[in-house]
Amino acid sequence: MSAIRTPDDEVNKPGYFYPPFREGWWYQGATYAGHSDASVDWNRRTKNGGWLEDTGDPVLAAADGTVVEVDPHDGVVMLKHWNDTYRTEYRHMTGPFPKVGDKVQRGDRIGSIGNVAGDGRSFGAHLHHVHYRGGKRVQQSFYGKPVPVSVIGSDSKPASWKAPDPVMMLGPAPKATWESAFKEAKAALDKAQSDLAVAAAKITDQAKRIDELEQAPAADCHEAENTIADLKDRIDKVKALVTL
């Protein structure tokens, strides 16, 4: 899955979360028999599924919200979103941690992937991630779509229960800010000015060539007229592009 850009009125709907990962990094999510409902463990992978060392990777807020719990002993941060209709939990992390009451924006760093667990029930670095709605665990969703590795049902799974296949998720583009918008606009303006300079240079060169041809000997007039007409047509086309 690739990062998807959607209108602000869509992404601001309650329950619209982004993956809590750095832009352009792939993570694999999976769930296990010992997990509580809808809990997913995430680890960074290559796009083709190769393993990568992800200890210390930044963990980012999946949506704008407020910090309601921080427990370094268990590596836990809990955020509330949309007037506490939703919460997101991030577990087994190391710092840097935010403080309870801090306001965070989607993409702000709230910790790092680690192997922290006060009860010892973590057997390797990973991000344990959970979504809540109305105080109950719900299937995770990113970019407005459910993540199929989540498990909905009873915490007591039958012996026949089989974990869903892992999924791959790509970290999203950074949240747009006025600084990033200004940077993009400036880059576009710089490119337009560069293109304009190149077009102006072409017009100057072709106009100079027309002057040379108009002064050509009479024997070459027919050929010169055809070349002049062709050059003038090119100039008109370049001018049309410049004025778009």
C-alpha positions in Angstrom: 0.0 0.0 0.0 1.3 3.4 -0.9 0.7 6.7 0.9 -2.5 8.3 -0.2 -3.3 12.0 -0.3 -6.9 12.9 0.4 -8.8 16.1 1.0 -8.6 17.7 4.5 -12.3 17.2 5.1 -11.8 13.5 4.6 -8.7 12.9 6.7 -10.1 15.0 9.6 -13.1 12.6 10.0 -13.1 10.7 13.3 -11.2 7.4 13.0 -9.0 8.5 10.0 -5.6 7.4 11.1 -2.2 7.2 9.4 0.5 4.6 10.0 2.7 5.7 12.9 5.9 5.3 10.9 8.4 7.5 9.2 7.7 8.6 5.6 8.7 6.0 3.0 9.5 3.2 5.4 7.8 -0.1 5.1 6.5 -2.0 8.1 5.0 -5.5 8.5 2.1 -5.9 10.9 1.0 -9.2 12.4 -1.1 -10.5 15.2 -0.7 -13.6 17.4 -2.6 -16.1 19.5 -1.5 -14.5 22.7 -2.6 -11.0 21.6 -5.7 -9.2 22.9 -8.3 -8.3 20.3 -7.2 -6.0 17.5 -3.6 -5.7 18.7 -1.0 -5.6 16.0 2.8 -5.9 16.2 4.8 -3.8 13.7 8.4 -4.2 12.5 10.3 -2.4 9.8 11.0 -4.4 6.7 12.3 -3.8 3.2 9.7 -3.4 0.5 10.4 -7.0 -0.6 9.9 -8.3 2.9 13.5 -8.5 4.2 14.2 -7.9 7.9 15.7 -4.6 9.1 17.0 -3.6 12.5 14.4 -1.2 13.7 15.4 -0.6 17.4 15.2 3.1 18.0 13.0 3.8 15.0 10.7 6.8 15.6 7.1 6.1 16.5 4.8 8.9 15.3 1.3 10.0 16.4 -1.3 8.4 14.0 -3.6 11.4 14.3 -3.8 14.8 16.0 -4.6 14.3 19.7 -3.8 14.7 23.4 -1.5 12.6 25.5 -3.5 10.9 28.3 -1.0 8.3 29.5 2.7 7.8 29.6 4.4 4.8 31.4 8.1 4.5 30.6 8.2 1.3 32.8 6.0 -0.4 30.2 7.0 1.8 27.3 3.4 3.0 26.8 1.9 6.1 25.4 -1.8 6.6 25.0 -3.4 9.4 22.9 -7.0 10.5 22.7 -8.5 11.9 19.5 -11.7 13.7 18.4 -13.0 14.5 21.9 -11.9 11.1 23.2 -14.2 9.2 20.8 -11.0 7.3 19.7 -7.7 6.4 21.4 -4.5 5.0 20.1 -2.0 3.0 22.2 1.7 2.6 21.5 3.6 0.0 23.6 7.1 -1.4 24.3 8.7 1.9 23.4 11.8 3.8 24.6 11.9 7.6 24.8 11.9 10.4 24.1 8.3 10.4 25.6 5.8 13.3 25.6 4.1 14.4 28.8 0.5 13.8 29.9 -1.6 16.7 28.6 0.7 17.5 25.7 -1.1 18.3 22.4 0.4 16.4 19.5 -0.1 16.6 15.7 -0.2 13.7 13.3 3.4 12.8 12.6 4.9 14.1 15.9 7.4 11.7 17.5 6.0 10.2 20.7 8.7 7.5 21.3 11.0 4.9 19.7 10.6 1.3 18.9 11.9 -0.9 21.7 11.6 -4.0 23.7 10.3 -2.6 27.0 7.7 -4.5 29.1 7.4 -4.3 32.8 6.0 -7.9 32.9 8.7 -9.2 30.6 6.2 -10.1 27.9 8.1 -8.7 25.0 10.5 -10.9 23.1 12.2 -8.5 20.7 11.9 -4.9 19.5 8.6 -4.0 17.9 5.7 -1.5 18.1 2.6 -3.0 19.7 -0.3 -0.8 18.4 -4.0 -0.7 19.3 -6.9 1.4 18.3 -9.9 2.1 20.6 -13.4 3.5 19.9 -15.7 4.2 22.8 -13.2 2.4 25.2 -13.3 -0.8 23.2 -10.5 -2.2 21.0 -11.4 -2.0 17.3 -9.8 -3.1 14.1 -7.0 -0.8 13.1 -7.4 1.3 10.0 -5.0 3.4 8.1 -5.7 5.8 5.2 -9.4 5.1 5.9 -9.1 1.3 5.2 -9.2 -1.5 7.8 -5.9 -3.4 8.4 -6.7 -7.1 7.8 -4.3 -8.4 10.4 -6.4 -7.1 13.3 -8.6 -9.7 15.2 -12.1 -8.9 16.3 -13.9 -11.3 18.7 -13.1 -12.8 22.1 -9.8 -12.6 23.8 -10.2 -16.3 24.4 -9.5 -17.7 21.0 -10.4 -21.3 20.1 -7.7 -23.9 19.4 -8.6 -23.8 15.7 -7.9 -20.0 15.5 -5.3 -19.1 12.8 -3.6 -15.7 12.7 -4.3 -13.7 9.5 -1.4 -13.2 7.1 0.9 -10.3 7.9 0.4 -7.1 5.9 2.9 -4.5 4.6 2.3 -0.8 5.3 4.1 2.3 4.0 4.8 5.3 6.2 2.8 8.4 5.0 4.0 11.7 3.6 4.6 14.4 6.2 1.6 16.5 7.3 1.3 19.6 5.2 2.3 22.8 6.9 2.5 26.4 5.6 6.3 25.9 5.6 6.1 22.8 3.4 3.5 24.5 1.2 5.8 27.6 0.8 8.7 25.4 0.0 6.8 23.5 -2.7 5.4 26.8 -4.2 8.9 28.3 -4.3 10.4 25.2 -6.0 7.6 25.4 -8.6 8.3 29.1 -9.1 12.0 28.5 -9.4 11.4 25.9 -12.1 9.0 28.1 -14.0 11.5 30.9 -14.0 14.2 28.6 -15.2 12.0 27.2 -18.0 11.1 30.8 -18.9 14.8 31.7 -19.1 15.5 28.8 -21.4 12.5 29.7 -23.6 13.6 33.3 -23.8 17.1 32.2 -24.8 15.7 30.0 -27.6 13.6 32.9 -28.9 16.6 35.2 -28.9 18.7 32.6 -30.8 16.0 32.0 -33.3 15.3 35.7 -33.9 19.0 36.2 -34.5 18.9 33.3 -37.1 15.9 35.0 -38.8 17.8 38.2 -39.2 20.8 36.3 -40.7 18.5 34.5 -43.2 16.7 37.7 -44.2 20.0 39.1 -45.2 21.0 35.9 -47.2 22.0 36.2 -50.9 19.1 36.2 -53.5 20.1 32.7 -54.7 19.2 31.3 -51.3 16.0 33.2 -50.9 13.6 30.3 -51.3 15.4 28.1 -48.9 15.7 31.1 -46.5 12.0 31.9 -46.6 11.1 28.3 -45.7 13.6 28.3 -42.8 12.3 31.7 -41.6 8.7 30.5 -41.7 9.7 27.4 -39.7 11.6 29.4 -37.1 8.7 31.9 -36.7 6.3 29.0 -36.1 8.7 27.6 -33.5 8.9 31.0 -31.8 5.1 31.2 -31.7 4.8 27.8 -30.1 7.4 28.6 -27.5 5.6 31.9 -26.7 2.4 30.0 -26.3 4.0 27.6 -23.8 5.5 30.5 -21.8 2.1 32.2 -21.5 0.3 29.1 -20.1 
